[in-house]
Amino acid sequence: MPIVKDFFIGLSNNSFLNKTAKEVGPMFGANKVVAGNTIKYLIDTIERLNNKGITVTVDCLGEFVVTEGEAIQAKDQILEVMYAIYNHSLAGHMSVKLSQLGSEFDIDLAYRNLREILLKANEFDNMHINIDTEKYDSLFDITQVLDRLKGEFKNVGTVIQAYLYKADALIDKYPELRLRMVKGAYKENEVIAFQTKEEIDENYIRLIKKRLLSAKNVTSIATHDDKIITQIKQFIKDNKIDKDRYEFQMLYGFRSDLAEQIAGEGNNFCIYVPYGDDWFSYFMRRLAERPQNLNLMFKELLKPDILKKVGTIAGIFAGVVATGSILYRVLKK
Ligand SMILES: Cc1cc2nc3c(=O)[nH]c(=O)nc-3n(C[C@H](O)[C@H](O)[C@H](O)COP(=O)(O)OP(=O)(O)OC[C@H]3O[C@@H](n4cnc5c(N)ncnc54)[C@H](O)[C@@H]3O)c2cc1C
């Protein structure tokens, strides 16, 4: 349903709504997919997952960074979380976005921030640092920064978005890096990316298989798609791929039963845990992928105290969400 997807992707890019949402705090079910905004809550969440044999990658939310001060603040928050993971002897690493480190206005600042994070990560048992991929516009920056850092650090990796025609070339370029394989979460045009679900799924499966056979480092298979997971598990078995060469990943709050089942079968499993106040953009992208997630929001909207709590601001969000829901319900018919 491209109109619904475009609607929520549009909202995810709206800086006014993002800023306002940050002030209000997680609403409409976002707290089910974001692990709070205090270190204590985050650490409890990681401990709970670790006790189930699941490791984590933490994303300190926040993409709309426009000043040097904000970029440094974002870097400091990432360092704080890294320290907490290390200090509590937890199994976890970090996922960062170059945009939160300042790349949108000063790529060298983002590079310096990331390098500082990597230097600290070396002191914390060589904690892995993953650079999440964002809109296609930022891919060049990511590869530039990665190329500058990968000689100096072994614990840095990134994400391959299978909807991009370029994905093949990126897999060939980085066999020695730990890579996460995803379908791709942004809206890209037909000049650079596959458009239909069938094409994207087909390319995704093909690329994971290619990577599993050629990689010199861990491949993270990040999807909630049980059919694809089943196919890949069979491929891994047929090709006798060592357990240490791959892991499965899912987002916090989605398909937890399936995640626990896959981990229980003896596979390495990692949950991507978003953390912090900047929940809106992340949440809107999840709605764009799967409008069924609107059910989460509807349940919250029906709670009588929710609108009273934050008045007008909640009203604006309720209007936005209701419009998306109506679009989804009308177009589904
Ligand atoms: C750990 C992780 C990290 C990511 N990092 C990035 C990144 O750096 N950059 C980026 O662009 N994207 C990233 N993504 C998002 C990714 O690109 C996809 O947009 C997102 O994962 C949705 O695609 P999917 O593979 O889960 O399957 P979809 O195509 O969304 O779903 C396929 C099928 O799976 C089943 N399914 C999916 N979700 C559910 C559910 N909640 N309940 C029941 N059934 C369900 C349904 O049958 C559905 O038809 C990441 C995703 C994960 C899991």
The ligand as an SDF file (V2000), in Angstrom:
LIG
                    3D

 53 58  0  0  0  0  0  0  0  0999 V2000
   17.5480   -5.5970   13.6310 C   0  0  0  0  0  0  0  0  0  0  0  0
   17.1220   -4.7220   12.5030 C   0  0  0  0  0  0  0  0  0  0  0  0
   17.9090   -3.6440   12.1310 C   0  0  0  0  0  0  0  0  0  0  0  0
   17.5490   -2.8340   11.0390 C   0  0  0  0  0  0  0  0  0  0  0  0
   18.3800   -1.8360   10.6070 N   0  0  0  0  0  0  0  0  0  0  0  0
   18.0750   -1.1420    9.4810 C   0  0  0  0  0  0  0  0  0  0  0  0
   18.9730   -0.1830    8.9180 C   0  0  0  0  0  0  0  0  0  0  0  0
   20.0620    0.0850    9.4330 O   0  0  0  0  0  0  0  0  0  0  0  0
   18.6030    0.4540    7.7820 N   0  0  0  0  0  0  0  0  0  0  0  0
   17.4080    0.1940    7.1550 C   0  0  0  0  0  0  0  0  0  0  0  0
   17.1240    0.7830    6.1010 O   0  0  0  0  0  0  0  0  0  0  0  0
   16.5300   -0.6990    7.6850 N   0  0  0  0  0  0  0  0  0  0  0  0
   16.8350   -1.3730    8.8210 C   0  0  0  0  0  0  0  0  0  0  0  0
   15.9360   -2.2850    9.3230 N   0  0  0  0  0  0  0  0  0  0  0  0
   14.5420   -2.3340    8.8020 C   0  0  0  0  0  0  0  0  0  0  0  0
   14.4310   -3.2720    7.6010 C   0  0  0  0  0  0  0  0  0  0  0  0
   15.0580   -2.6750    6.4820 O   0  0  0  0  0  0  0  0  0  0  0  0
   12.9620   -3.5390    7.2560 C   0  0  0  0  0  0  0  0  0  0  0  0
   12.3620   -2.3290    6.8950 O   0  0  0  0  0  0  0  0  0  0  0  0
   12.1500   -4.1470    8.3850 C   0  0  0  0  0  0  0  0  0  0  0  0
   12.8850   -5.1260    9.0610 O   0  0  0  0  0  0  0  0  0  0  0  0
   10.8600   -4.7850    7.8480 C   0  0  0  0  0  0  0  0  0  0  0  0
   11.1560   -5.8190    6.9540 O   0  0  0  0  0  0  0  0  0  0  0  0
   11.1190   -7.3730    7.3640 P   0  0  0  0  0  0  0  0  0  0  0  0
   12.3220   -8.0100    6.7540 O   0  0  0  0  0  0  0  0  0  0  0  0
   11.0440   -7.5210    8.8380 O   0  0  0  0  0  0  0  0  0  0  0  0
    9.8700   -8.0010    6.6740 O   0  0  0  0  0  0  0  0  0  0  0  0
    8.4650   -7.3820    6.0850 P   0  0  0  0  0  0  0  0  0  0  0  0
    8.6140   -7.3520    4.5960 O   0  0  0  0  0  0  0  0  0  0  0  0
    8.1150   -6.1450    6.8090 O   0  0  0  0  0  0  0  0  0  0  0  0
    7.4920   -8.4980    6.5280 O   0  0  0  0  0  0  0  0  0  0  0  0
    7.5110   -9.7760    5.8760 C   0  0  0  0  0  0  0  0  0  0  0  0
    6.4990  -10.7100    6.5190 C   0  0  0  0  0  0  0  0  0  0  0  0
    6.9240  -11.0390    7.8380 O   0  0  0  0  0  0  0  0  0  0  0  0
    5.8090  -11.1790    8.6960 C   0  0  0  0  0  0  0  0  0  0  0  0
    5.8990  -10.1620    9.7630 N   0  0  0  0  0  0  0  0  0  0  0  0
    6.6690   -9.0520    9.7570 C   0  0  0  0  0  0  0  0  0  0  0  0
    6.5270   -8.3680   10.9070 N   0  0  0  0  0  0  0  0  0  0  0  0
    5.6420   -9.0570   11.6510 C   0  0  0  0  0  0  0  0  0  0  0  0
    5.0660   -8.8590   12.9540 C   0  0  0  0  0  0  0  0  0  0  0  0
    5.3820   -7.8150   13.7220 N   0  0  0  0  0  0  0  0  0  0  0  0
    4.1720   -9.7800   13.4000 N   0  0  0  0  0  0  0  0  0  0  0  0
    3.8290  -10.8500   12.6330 C   0  0  0  0  0  0  0  0  0  0  0  0
    4.3360  -11.0730   11.3950 N   0  0  0  0  0  0  0  0  0  0  0  0
    5.2240  -10.2010   10.9170 C   0  0  0  0  0  0  0  0  0  0  0  0
    4.5720  -10.9610    7.8460 C   0  0  0  0  0  0  0  0  0  0  0  0
    4.1390  -12.1960    7.3620 O   0  0  0  0  0  0  0  0  0  0  0  0
    5.1100  -10.1140    6.6950 C   0  0  0  0  0  0  0  0  0  0  0  0
    4.3770  -10.2120    5.5350 O   0  0  0  0  0  0  0  0  0  0  0  0
   16.3110   -3.1120   10.3720 C   0  0  0  0  0  0  0  0  0  0  0  0
   15.5290   -4.2020   10.7560 C   0  0  0  0  0  0  0  0  0  0  0  0
   15.9140   -5.0180   11.7850 C   0  0  0  0  0  0  0  0  0  0  0  0
   15.0590   -6.2090   12.1350 C   0  0  0  0  0  0  0  0  0  0  0  0
  1  2  1  0
  2  3  1  0
  2 52  2  0
  3  4  2  0
  4  5  1  0
  4 50  1  0
  5  6  2  0
  6  7  1  0
  6 13  1  0
  7  8  2  0
  7  9  1  0
  9 10  1  0
 10 11  2  0
 10 12  1  0
 12 13  2  0
 13 14  1  0
 14 15  1  0
 14 50  1  0
 15 16  1  0
 16 17  1  0
 16 18  1  0
 18 19  1  0
 18 20  1  0
 20 21  1  0
 20 22  1  0
 22 23  1  0
 23 24  1  0
 24 25  2  0
 24 26  1  0
 24 27  1  0
 27 28  1  0
 28 29  2  0
 28 30  1  0
 28 31  1  0
 31 32  1  0
 32 33  1  0
 33 34  1  0
 33 48  1  0
 34 35  1  0
 35 36  1  0
 35 46  1  0
 36 37  1  0
 36 45  1  0
 37 38  2  0
 38 39  1  0
 39 40  1  0
 39 45  2  0
 40 41  1  0
 40 42  2  0
 42 43  1  0
 43 44  2  0
 44 45  1  0
 46 47  1  0
 46 48  1  0
 48 49  1  0
 50 51  2  0
 51 52  1  0
 52 53  1  0
M  END
$$$$
